[in-house]
C-alpha cells in the first residue's frame, strides 16, 4: 500500500521548528501563526505515527525519530532550492564541471571564455585546474583538458591542437645569448619529464649537458614565474604565454621548438554528453580552429 504523500508545508514547519527549538520562532520565520505551525507538526506526527518533538516548558527537544528525519528533510529542501536557483530567465541552468591543465586554463582558455558565457548563458561553468594529473570520475568532472599523446584508458579524447615547446627566458638572460650553443652553460628549468631538454638540444643540433640539474617544477606556470624572476631558462609552449611574450616580459631568443604532445578534450566513454557538454565541446573546437586569435 502506498504511503500518502507528506505535505511540504508540514515538513517545512518541522524543519524550522527543529532548527529553532520553538514553534513560535518557526512561525515568525515562516510568516504564519504559532498555532498553524503546531497544527502542521501534529498532523505530520499523526501521519507518521511517531512523536517528532518532546514539548518542554521552555522549548522543544527533537526526538530520536525526529533526528532521523531532520537531515533528510534539510537535504531535500536544499536540493529543491539549488534546482530553483538554476532557473534564470525561463531557462534551466546546467552545471558543467571542467578540469584543465593550469597552463592551458590561464594562458589560453580564460582569455576566450567570455564568448562562451555570452553564447551559453544557461551553462553554469565550474572550472578547476591541475598539473596534468586528473581523475575525471573521482573528481566528478564532465570534461578534462590535458596534455599528452591522446591515449587514456576509458576516455574519449578529441585533439584540440599541438603546443610545441621552446626556450623562454627573461630579456636580461636573453641579452647574453648569441646562439643556441650558449644555452648549454645556462641554468635550465625543467619539468618532471627528463626527455624535454635533451630533445631540444638534439633538435638544435647540439650536444646538451650530461645532466640537467636546474630546478624541477610540476607546473609550467610556476616554471615561467621562475623564468620571469631570472632564475633560469624555461622550456614551455609559447602559445600559452603569448601575453608575456607580447609585453616583452619574456622572450623567445631562438626559433627552435620540439613537439611532445597536444592538448586534448577528454571525457569518460560511459558518460553521455549533456546539452551543456555538447555546447562547450562545440565552442572549444571552434576556438581551437583559430588558436592564435583571442576573441
Buried (B, 14 or more C-beta within 10 A) or exposed (E): EEEEEBEEBBBBBBBBBBBBBBBEBBBBBBEBEBEBBBBBBBBBBEBBEBBBBEEEEEBBEBBEBBEEBBEEBBEEBEEEEEEEEBEEEEEEBBEBBBBBBBBBBBBBBEEBBEBBEEEBEBBBBEBBBBBBEBEBEEEEBBBBBBBBEBEBEEBBBBBBBBBBBBBBBBEEBBEEBEEBEBBEEBBBBBBEEEEBBBBBBEEBEBEBBEEBEBEEBBBBBBBBEBBBEEBBBBBBBBBBBBEBBEEEBBBBBBEBBBEBBBBBBBBBEEBEBBEBBEBBBEBBBEBBEEBEEEE
